[in-house]
Amino acid sequence: MQRVSQARVRVDDQTVGEIDRGLMVLVGVSETDSEEDVRYLAEKVAHLRVFPDESGRMERSAVESGAEVLVVSQFTLYGDARKGRRPSYTEAARGEAAKMRFEAVCAHLRALGLRVATGSFGAHMLIEMTGDGPVTILLDSRRQF
């Protein structure tokens, strides 16, 4: 996830998702992700303190600061480029399973009180964003324990 001052996603010259100050969240779904992984990710995105308080310290969460969230499905996060010259995507979830988990992340974020915009699952998207900080945090549900 990256803290942004603005971000938007366009598909076929149409804006499909847009936010002002908030978080740009690229979500990769693996074959082994569960509902627990979905909840973990949503809770972290919503409550991780990455927004400044009055003194400029990162002490506020997205929920506390009224930030918006733009969530984009990104299967290429599971690209394994250790061998050869072409990444392998064998760990990435396929089709409906990936879409279901992606939509569950968005639903959990909304349930936590956040305004959530999205890209278009499976589409070729143009993403524009202005990073704020920069503040970029890698969240991996497999590394929660």
N, C-alpha and C positions, 0 to 999 in steps of 0.2 A: 504494500500500500504506500502511496505517496501523498503527502499533504500538498494541496494545490490552492491557488487563489481562484482558479476557474478551470473547468474541463468540459469537453463535449465530444460526442461520438456522432459521426455522420455515416450514413449508408446510402449509396446512390444519390448523393447531393442533398439528402434530407437529414436534418438533425434529429436523432432518435433518443438521445439522452444528453442532458446538460445540467451542470451545477455551477454555483458560485463557490465561495470558500468552503473547503471540505477535504474529502479524501477520494483519491482515485484508487480503486481496488481492482487489481487484476487477479482473477480467480482461476487457478488450475485445479482440475478435479482428477484424482487418480482412480483406478479400478477398485482400490481397497477402501476408499473414503466411506465413512459411515455418517449416520445422523449425529453422532457424538462429535465427529470432525467438523461438521457444519455448525453446530452450536458453539464449539470452541472458537472457530474463526469469527463468527458473528459477534460473540462476546468480546473478543480481543479488539476487533475493529471498532466496536462501539465504545469501549471503555479504556483503551490504551491512552495514556496521557501524552498527547503529542501537540496540543494546542497551547499557546501561551496564556498565562494569567496577566494580571495588571503589571507585574514586575518583569514580564518577558520570559519567565521560566515556563517550561513545558509541564504544566500542572493540570491542564484541563483535557477531558476526553471529548470525543465528537458529540456525545450526548450532552455533556455539560456546556459545551460551547455553541450548541445549535448548528453544528456543521452538517453539510449535506454529503452524500456518498454517491459516487458514480461507480457502478460495478460492471466489469467487462469480463466475459468468459475468455480464457487464454490458455488453450490446451498446450501451446508451445512452451509453457513453463515446465512441462514434463519432457522436453527435448533432451535426450541423452546424447551428448556429442563427444563422448570419451573415445569412441572408435570411428575410424573413417572420416569422411567429409560430409556425410549426410546425417543429421540428427535422427535418432530413433524415438518414436512416440509410443512405444509399447506400454508404458506405465499410465498413459493418459486414458481416462474413462472414455468410452464411446457413446455417441448418439444420445439416446433417451436417458441413460443412466447419468451422463454428465449434465444434461439439461435439467434433470430432476434435482440434482444436488446444487447446481448453480441457482436455480429458482428458490430452493430451500434457504440458501444463504441470504438471498434478497428478502425473503419473507421474514426470517429471523431478525434481520437488521430493522425492518419496518416495525416489527413487534417490539423492538427495543426503543422505538420512538424516533427513529431517524427517517429523514426524507431520502428516498433511494431512487436514483435514475439508473438506467441500464443501457447497455449496447443491445445489439440484436444477436442472439445466440446463433452461431454457425455462419454468420454473414461476414463478408469482407468489410471491415470497418476502418474509417479514418479517425484517429484519435488525436485531439488537440488538447494540450493542457499547459498550464503555467505552474511549474513547481514552486512551492513556497518553503524556503529554508536554505537549501533543500533538506527535506525530512523524508527519508524513505526507509521503511521497516519491512523486513522479510518475516512473514508469519508462516509456520509450517506445523500443521496439526500433528505430524509424526514426531515432532520434537517437543511436545508439551510436557513430557515427564522426564 
